């Protein structure tokens, strides 16, 4: 019978008071927030800029087969459901929160770079997806050109990667796949935007894991 590594068992049982008593945890926790806060200001400027530029319109075979329909309600259910589950787990486990914060930071930086290097116009027949949380970060204007790669799919898939309970992970993986399909139904993204979100987020997660575990014995 296999048992979990001692370090993993320790992280699963670690409380906030225990984690905060560790200098290394405090440094990494404060550092990631110091990096995230200015990034939120950059979002407003960046997404305002990309909305003004012209990009390519992809000939997406799958989108051509899918009539555009508004599915905003189930999209929000998947997104907010993932956020709620992540909050519940992070309250009990500070290591999960630290890992998700670093992953979010790396995913956000990666998206900015990819969107900057790959200018795309919105898919034809796009139906606006208005999300109060998205508007908080992007500004009041509706952003349509933040395409490659999907931030919605990345957010849910990131939670899947960060959580540890088998039931949580199964639920979040199904949610990420369903969310990706719904975004295509609403023509919010191209197929490549959705597909690329999975490996891109996984790579960011692996790097974040190295940062979180660096120096830990």
C-alpha positions as CSV (number, residue, x, y, z in Angstrom):
1,X,0.0,0.0,0.0
2,X,1.4,3.3,-1.1
3,X,1.4,6.3,1.3
4,X,1.7,10.0,0.5
5,X,5.1,11.6,0.9
6,X,5.6,13.2,4.4
7,X,5.8,16.7,2.9
8,X,2.4,16.3,1.2
9,X,0.8,15.0,4.4
10,X,2.2,18.0,6.3
11,X,0.9,20.5,3.7
12,X,-2.6,18.9,3.8
13,X,-2.8,19.3,7.6
14,X,-1.1,22.7,7.8
15,X,-3.1,25.5,9.3
16,X,-2.9,29.2,8.6
17,X,-1.2,29.9,11.9
18,X,1.4,27.2,11.2
19,X,2.0,28.5,7.7
20,X,2.3,32.1,8.7
21,X,4.8,31.2,11.3
22,X,7.2,30.1,8.5
23,X,9.3,33.0,7.2
24,X,9.5,31.4,3.7
25,X,5.7,31.2,3.4
26,X,5.3,34.8,4.5
27,X,7.9,36.0,2.0
28,X,6.3,34.1,-0.9
29,X,2.7,35.1,0.1
30,X,3.5,38.8,0.4
31,X,5.7,38.8,-2.8
32,X,2.9,37.3,-5.0
33,X,0.4,39.9,-3.8
34,X,2.9,42.7,-4.4
35,X,3.2,41.4,-8.0
36,X,-0.5,40.8,-8.6
37,X,-1.7,44.3,-7.5
38,X,0.2,46.3,-10.1
39,X,-0.8,43.7,-12.7
40,X,-4.4,44.5,-12.1
41,X,-3.8,48.1,-13.1
42,X,-1.9,47.0,-16.2
43,X,-5.0,45.0,-17.2
44,X,-7.1,48.2,-17.7
45,X,-4.5,49.8,-19.9
46,X,-3.6,46.7,-21.9
47,X,-7.1,45.5,-22.7
48,X,-8.1,49.1,-23.7
49,X,-5.2,49.1,-26.1
50,X,-5.9,45.7,-27.7
51,X,-9.5,46.6,-28.4
52,X,-8.3,49.5,-30.6
53,X,-6.0,47.4,-32.8
54,X,-6.9,45.2,-35.7
55,X,-6.1,41.5,-35.9
56,X,-6.7,38.4,-37.9
57,X,-10.0,36.6,-38.2
58,X,-9.5,32.9,-38.1
59,X,-11.4,30.4,-40.3
60,X,-12.5,28.2,-37.4
61,X,-14.1,25.0,-38.7
62,X,-15.8,24.1,-35.4
63,X,-17.3,27.6,-34.9
64,X,-18.6,27.4,-38.4
65,X,-20.6,24.3,-37.4
66,X,-21.9,25.8,-34.2
67,X,-24.8,28.3,-34.4
68,X,-24.1,31.1,-31.9
69,X,-26.3,31.0,-28.8
70,X,-26.2,32.9,-25.5
71,X,-25.2,30.6,-22.7
72,X,-24.1,33.2,-20.2
73,X,-25.9,31.7,-17.2
74,X,-24.3,28.3,-17.3
75,X,-20.9,29.9,-18.1
76,X,-21.2,32.0,-14.9
77,X,-22.3,29.0,-12.9
78,X,-19.2,27.1,-13.8
79,X,-16.9,30.1,-13.2
80,X,-18.4,31.2,-9.9
81,X,-18.7,27.5,-8.8
82,X,-15.0,27.0,-9.3
83,X,-14.2,30.2,-7.5
84,X,-16.4,29.2,-4.5
85,X,-14.9,25.8,-4.2
86,X,-11.4,27.2,-4.4
87,X,-12.2,29.7,-1.6
88,X,-13.6,27.0,0.6
89,X,-10.5,24.8,0.1
90,X,-8.1,27.7,0.5
91,X,-9.6,28.8,3.8
92,X,-8.6,25.4,5.2
93,X,-5.3,25.0,3.3
94,X,-2.9,28.0,2.9
95,X,-0.6,26.0,0.6
96,X,-3.3,25.7,-2.0
97,X,-4.0,29.4,-1.9
98,X,-0.3,30.2,-2.3
99,X,0.0,27.8,-5.2
100,X,-3.1,29.2,-6.9
101,X,-1.9,32.8,-6.5
102,X,1.4,32.1,-8.1
103,X,-0.3,30.2,-10.9
104,X,-2.7,33.0,-11.5
105,X,0.2,35.5,-11.7
106,X,2.0,33.4,-14.2
107,X,-1.1,32.7,-16.3
108,X,-1.9,36.4,-16.4
109,X,1.6,37.4,-17.5
110,X,1.5,34.6,-20.1
111,X,-1.9,35.7,-21.5
112,X,-0.7,39.3,-21.8
113,X,2.4,38.2,-23.8
114,X,0.4,35.8,-26.0
115,X,-2.4,38.3,-26.7
116,X,0.2,41.0,-27.5
117,X,2.1,38.7,-29.9
118,X,-1.0,37.1,-31.6
119,X,-3.4,39.9,-32.5
120,X,-6.9,38.5,-33.3
121,X,-10.2,40.0,-34.0
122,X,-13.3,38.5,-32.3
123,X,-14.9,35.5,-33.9
124,X,-17.9,36.2,-36.3
125,X,-21.3,36.1,-34.6
126,X,-19.9,36.7,-31.2
127,X,-22.5,37.1,-28.5
128,X,-21.2,39.4,-25.7
129,X,-20.5,37.6,-22.4
130,X,-21.0,40.2,-19.7
131,X,-19.5,39.2,-16.3
132,X,-19.3,41.6,-13.4
133,X,-16.0,40.0,-12.2
134,X,-14.4,40.3,-15.6
135,X,-15.6,43.9,-15.9
136,X,-13.9,44.7,-12.6
137,X,-10.5,43.7,-13.9
138,X,-10.9,44.7,-17.6
139,X,-12.8,47.9,-17.1
140,X,-16.3,48.9,-18.0
141,X,-15.9,48.4,-21.7
142,X,-16.6,44.9,-23.1
143,X,-13.4,43.3,-24.2
144,X,-13.6,41.0,-27.3
145,X,-10.0,40.7,-28.4
146,X,-8.4,39.0,-25.3
147,X,-8.5,35.7,-27.2
148,X,-5.4,33.6,-27.2
149,X,-5.6,31.9,-24.8
150,X,-8.9,31.8,-22.9
151,X,-8.7,33.3,-19.4
152,X,-12.0,31.7,-18.3
153,X,-10.9,28.2,-19.2
154,X,-7.5,28.8,-17.6
155,X,-9.1,30.0,-14.3
156,X,-11.2,26.9,-13.9
157,X,-8.5,24.5,-15.1
158,X,-6.1,26.2,-12.7
159,X,-8.4,25.3,-9.8
160,X,-8.5,21.7,-11.0
161,X,-4.7,21.5,-10.9
162,X,-4.5,23.2,-7.5
163,X,-7.1,21.2,-5.6
164,X,-6.2,17.8,-4.0
165,X,-9.4,15.9,-3.3
166,X,-10.3,13.4,-6.1
167,X,-13.9,14.5,-6.1
168,X,-13.0,18.1,-6.4
169,X,-10.6,17.5,-9.2
170,X,-13.1,15.4,-11.2
171,X,-15.7,18.1,-10.8
172,X,-13.3,20.9,-11.8
173,X,-12.0,19.0,-14.9
174,X,-15.5,18.4,-16.1
175,X,-16.3,22.1,-15.4
176,X,-13.3,23.3,-17.4
177,X,-14.2,21.1,-20.4
178,X,-17.9,22.1,-20.3
179,X,-16.9,25.8,-19.9
180,X,-14.7,25.6,-23.0
181,X,-17.5,24.2,-25.1
182,X,-20.0,26.8,-23.9
183,X,-17.6,29.6,-24.8
184,X,-17.4,28.2,-28.3
185,X,-21.2,28.0,-28.4
186,X,-21.4,31.7,-27.6
187,X,-18.6,32.3,-30.1
188,X,-16.6,34.2,-27.4
189,X,-13.4,32.3,-28.4
190,X,-11.8,30.5,-31.3
191,X,-11.2,26.7,-30.8
192,X,-7.5,27.2,-30.6
193,X,-8.0,29.7,-27.7
194,X,-9.8,27.1,-25.6
195,X,-7.5,24.2,-26.5
196,X,-4.3,26.2,-25.8
197,X,-5.5,27.2,-22.4
198,X,-5.0,23.7,-21.0
199,X,-1.3,23.2,-21.7
200,X,-0.5,26.9,-21.1
201,X,-2.1,26.8,-17.7
202,X,-0.4,23.5,-16.8
203,X,3.0,24.9,-17.7
204,X,2.3,27.9,-15.5
205,X,1.1,25.6,-12.7
206,X,4.3,23.6,-12.8
207,X,6.5,26.7,-12.6
208,X,4.4,28.0,-9.8
209,X,4.8,24.7,-7.9
210,X,8.6,25.0,-8.2
211,X,8.4,28.6,-6.8
212,X,6.2,27.5,-3.9
213,X,8.4,24.5,-3.0
214,X,11.7,26.3,-3.5
215,X,13.7,26.2,-0.3
216,X,11.2,23.9,1.5
217,X,12.7,20.9,3.2
